[in-house]
Amino acid sequence: MALELNDDDKVSLDGLIRTVMTVRETDPEMPAQTLYALLEIVKNPGITMIELQNKLNMSSAGTSRVVSRLSQIEKPNVPGLDFVLRSENLMDRRNKIVQPTPKGLAFVRKLLRKL
């Protein structure tokens, strides 16, 4: 038995494909969890690292790596995507806050236009 998509599903699928291609143009090896983190940060600007870790269901170290990849500098001598900014949380200095940069916000807007 062959399963087929209806026309609305095909249009939605075309939008998803355009979105994936746009992500790949920016970073051909971007893992889904990195994109998911960016979307959560744009949706919740000022989210704390602990809140993001809970949303992503990742370890603290894993969340840190993802945010570093999205930041201006991933690690020494390795540039990041400059999509987010991590800064001090004045209420709890052990827990950083993360917010999108204008570049990160523009990228997500570009993705939304592809849908």
The 8 nearest C-alpha neighbors of each residue, nearest first, counted from 0:
[[1, 2, 3, 4, 5, 8, 6, 9],
 [2, 0, 3, 4, 5, 9, 8, 6],
 [1, 3, 0, 4, 5, 8, 9, 6],
 [4, 2, 1, 5, 9, 8, 6, 0],
 [3, 5, 8, 9, 6, 2, 7, 12],
 [4, 6, 8, 7, 9, 3, 10, 2],
 [5, 7, 9, 8, 10, 4, 11, 3],
 [8, 6, 10, 9, 5, 11, 4, 12],
 [9, 7, 11, 5, 6, 10, 4, 12],
 [8, 10, 12, 6, 7, 11, 13, 4],
 [9, 11, 13, 7, 12, 8, 6, 14],
 [12, 10, 8, 14, 13, 9, 7, 15],
 [11, 13, 9, 15, 14, 10, 8, 16],
 [12, 14, 16, 10, 11, 15, 9, 17],
 [15, 13, 114, 11, 17, 12, 16, 113],
 [16, 14, 18, 12, 17, 13, 114, 19],
 [15, 17, 13, 19, 18, 14, 12, 20],
 [18, 16, 20, 14, 15, 19, 113, 21],
 [17, 19, 15, 21, 16, 20, 110, 113],
 [20, 18, 22, 16, 21, 17, 15, 23],
 [19, 21, 23, 17, 22, 18, 16, 24],
 [20, 22, 24, 18, 23, 19, 17, 25],
 [23, 21, 19, 25, 20, 24, 26, 18],
 [22, 24, 27, 20, 26, 25, 21, 19],
 [25, 23, 21, 22, 26, 27, 20, 19],
 [26, 24, 22, 23, 27, 21, 29, 80],
 [25, 27, 23, 29, 28, 24, 22, 80],
 [28, 26, 23, 29, 24, 25, 22, 20],
 [27, 29, 26, 30, 23, 22, 25, 31],
 [30, 28, 26, 27, 33, 31, 34, 23],
 [31, 29, 33, 32, 28, 34, 35, 27],
 [30, 32, 34, 33, 35, 29, 36, 28],
 [33, 31, 35, 30, 34, 36, 55, 65],
 [34, 32, 36, 35, 30, 31, 65, 37],
 [33, 35, 37, 31, 36, 32, 38, 30],
 [34, 36, 32, 38, 33, 37, 31, 39],
 [37, 35, 33, 39, 34, 38, 32, 40],
 [38, 36, 40, 34, 39, 35, 41, 33],
 [37, 39, 35, 41, 36, 40, 42, 34],
 [40, 38, 42, 36, 37, 41, 43, 35],
 [41, 39, 43, 37, 44, 42, 38, 98],
 [40, 42, 38, 43, 39, 44, 99, 37],
 [41, 43, 39, 40, 38, 44, 37, 46],
 [42, 44, 40, 41, 46, 39, 45, 98],
 [45, 43, 98, 40, 41, 46, 42, 99],
 [44, 46, 98, 97, 96, 43, 47, 40],
 [47, 45, 97, 96, 44, 43, 50, 40],
 [48, 46, 96, 50, 49, 95, 97, 51],
 [47, 49, 51, 50, 95, 96, 52, 94],
 [50, 48, 52, 47, 51, 53, 94, 59],
 [51, 49, 53, 47, 52, 48, 54, 46],
 [50, 52, 48, 54, 53, 49, 55, 47],
 [51, 53, 49, 55, 57, 50, 54, 62],
 [52, 54, 56, 50, 51, 55, 49, 57],
 [55, 53, 51, 56, 52, 50, 39, 57],
 [56, 54, 52, 57, 53, 51, 36, 32],
 [57, 55, 53, 54, 52, 58, 51, 62],
 [58, 56, 55, 52, 61, 62, 59, 53],
 [57, 59, 61, 60, 62, 52, 56, 63],
 [58, 60, 62, 61, 63, 52, 57, 49],
 [61, 59, 63, 58, 62, 64, 57, 65],
 [62, 60, 58, 64, 63, 59, 57, 65],
 [61, 63, 65, 59, 64, 60, 52, 57],
 [62, 64, 60, 66, 61, 65, 67, 59],
 [63, 65, 67, 61, 62, 66, 60, 68],
 [66, 64, 68, 62, 67, 63, 33, 61],
 [65, 67, 69, 63, 68, 64, 70, 62],
 [66, 68, 73, 70, 64, 69, 65, 63],
 [69, 67, 73, 79, 65, 66, 70, 64],
 [68, 70, 66, 80, 82, 67, 83, 79],
 [71, 69, 81, 67, 83, 79, 68, 72],
 [70, 72, 81, 79, 80, 78, 73, 69],
 [73, 71, 78, 79, 70, 74, 77, 67],
 [74, 72, 79, 67, 68, 78, 77, 70],
 [75, 73, 77, 72, 76, 78, 67, 79],
 [74, 76, 77, 73, 72, 78, 79, 67],
 [75, 77, 74, 78, 72, 73, 79, 71],
 [78, 76, 74, 75, 73, 72, 79, 68],
 [79, 77, 72, 73, 71, 76, 80, 74],
 [78, 80, 73, 72, 71, 68, 70, 81],
 [79, 81, 69, 82, 71, 70, 68, 78],
 [82, 80, 71, 70, 79, 83, 69, 102],
 [103, 81, 83, 69, 100, 80, 102, 70],
 [84, 82, 99, 100, 70, 98, 69, 81],
 [83, 85, 98, 97, 70, 99, 100, 86],
 [84, 86, 97, 96, 95, 83, 98, 87],
 [87, 85, 96, 95, 84, 97, 88, 98],
 [88, 86, 95, 92, 89, 96, 85, 94],
 [87, 89, 95, 92, 91, 90, 96, 94],
 [90, 88, 91, 92, 87, 95, 94, 86],
 [89, 91, 88, 92, 94, 87, 93, 95],
 [92, 90, 88, 93, 89, 94, 95, 87],
 [91, 93, 88, 94, 89, 87, 90, 95],
 [94, 92, 91, 95, 88, 87, 90, 89],
 [93, 95, 92, 91, 88, 48, 47, 96],
 [96, 94, 87, 88, 86, 48, 47, 85],
 [97, 95, 47, 45, 86, 46, 88, 85],
 [98, 96, 85, 45, 46, 84, 47, 86],
 [97, 99, 44, 45, 84, 83, 40, 100],
 [100, 98, 83, 103, 41, 82, 104, 84],
 [99, 101, 83, 103, 102, 82, 84, 104],
 [100, 102, 104, 103, 105, 99, 82, 83],
 [101, 103, 105, 100, 104, 82, 106, 81],
 [82, 104, 102, 100, 106, 105, 99, 101],
 [103, 105, 101, 107, 106, 102, 99, 108],
 [106, 104, 108, 102, 103, 107, 101, 109],
 [105, 107, 109, 103, 104, 108, 102, 110],
 [108, 106, 110, 104, 109, 105, 111, 103],
 [109, 107, 111, 105, 110, 106, 104, 112],
 [108, 110, 106, 112, 107, 111, 105, 113],
 [111, 109, 107, 113, 108, 18, 112, 106],
 [110, 112, 108, 113, 109, 114, 107, 18],
 [113, 111, 109, 110, 114, 108, 18, 107],
 [114, 112, 110, 111, 18, 14, 17, 109],
 [113, 14, 111, 112, 15, 18, 110, 11]]
